[in-house]
Amino acid sequence: MKNLVLIFTLVVACTCQVYAKSNNKRRPNLVIIHTDEHNLRTLGCYRETMSDEQALMWGQKTIVETPNLDKIASEGVLCENWYATSPVCTPSRASMISGLYPIATGSHQNDLPLHDNLISFAQILKDNGYATSYVGKWHLDGEDKPGFAPKRQFGFADNRYMFNRGHWKALAEDEKGLRVDQAITKKGVAFDVEKVTEESFTTDFLIDRSLEIIKRDMDQPFALMLSIPDPHGPNQVRAPYDTMFDHMHFEDPRTMHPDPEMSPKWLNLQGKKNRALSLKQDQMADYFGMVKCIDDNVGRILNFLEMEGLSENTIVVFTSDHGDLMGEHGKHNKGLPYEMSARVPFLLKYPDQVIAGKQIQKAFTMADFTPTILGLMNVDHSAYNFHGEDLSTDFTNKAKVLTDDRIVYITNAFGRWVAAVNNRYKLVLSPTDEPWLFDLKKDPDELVNFYEQPEYKEIGERLKNELYKQMEDFDEPLLNEGTIIQ
């Protein structure tokens, strides 16, 4: 009798294990690859959506090949109109992980910490049995710098390789944990990268740690967010990427020297900050080098998932927190509503559910990420009041090209402007200027204000009405202060 009981117990236990493993296989894994300050013209798959005039803003043959990022697009979906909720680091990241607009997160400006009670997508996945990890730059824990492995984890159970701030060019690990490689001397805002190796350069180091984590967690449902601090400045990269693009000549963008009389007043509210008078050849070459290094490392991740049999059931996302103007409109970096500042790459591959080569020509913001990714993973999120929408069916329907004129709202960390944008038009309101309406199809350089033209009255009013509705819904400070144009 005892033997029968033992046999029955073993059969039940084995059955449960088999069921658990089969159930885990049906639950998709998630790998997010997130970069910092990434101009989407440096991705081949986005250049293919543009005219040559737009794709080659810095001159003929000034391109960096990105076959691995392009592979995510060709095997999955490319979103043409994905926007930062606010085009600077902290607010955009806060929206992405929470599904909320920045003002609701505590992190509506750079270096402000998240509210303690904020619920992230990682917390929801962790509560649903996922192994959750974060590797790389966080920028959501206040001013602490570098701030390794913050105590507030927001659902990322393994955050050993998370650091709060800084664009360090080399990292190392010892018995005490993660550290900036002290062999790399700091000179002002730049670093000496001559001694950096393939093991210590930050992008490579973070990918190595990410692959170790995936290998550790691969027998259970896992979610990993990898946040690479490049290609944000300082524009420096290890060999051989540091000389790979030295042969190129980068021309100044045709919009670099706008007529002040014909430009919006919000363009120069920061004075000389981020002003671009001419492109620096070495800086551009190193930016391209950083992008190439990122792409090669993305290839390592894709190859690993393929070799381990994880590719079919793993959602791979590639995106960035905001863009980089790289000389357009006489500016470097971000913080403005122009396309190359506010619009970011967003690629997603999920072979089990998403058809290959899909394009979505619809406006999204980072606030849509959390509800959409949870919907795509079939994780119940009905108990949470996100500002963004669950648009997962846009990814899973069988339409090869999805077009929609949905209007989304983007804001500014310092209250200088707000904007409404869809897949063609953008309306920018500011306390300092008249309304500016851009027609992104007719004027992709964003130089002409169409707001007062009669044929644009209807779309201008539609954008304005929807913008006010969303500002009210999401507690926009400019609306509450009464300083925005009525």
Secondary structure, DSSP 8 states (H G I E B T S, - for coil): -HHHHHHHHHHHHHHHHHHHHHHHHHS-EEEEEEEES--GGGSHHHHTTS-HHHHTTT-TT-----HHHHHHHHHSEEEEEEE-SSSSHHHHHHHHHHSS-GGGTS-SSTT----TT---HHHHHHHTT-EEEEEEE---STT-SS-BS-S--TT-SEEEEEESS---SBEEEETTEEEE-TTS-EETTEE--TT--TTTBHHHHHHHHHHHHHHHHTTS-EEEEEEEEEESSS----TTTTTTTTT------TTSS--GGGS-GGGGTTTTTTB-SS--HHHHHHHHHHHHHHHHHHHHHHHHHHHTT-GGGEEEEEEES----TTGGGB-S--SSSHHHHEE-EEEE-TTTS-TTEEEEEEEEGGGHHHHHHHHTT---TTS--SS---HHHHHSS-SEEE----EEEE-TTSS-EEEE-SSEEEEEETTEEEEEEETTT-TT-----TTSGGGHHHHHHHHHHHHHHHHHTT-HHHHHT-S--
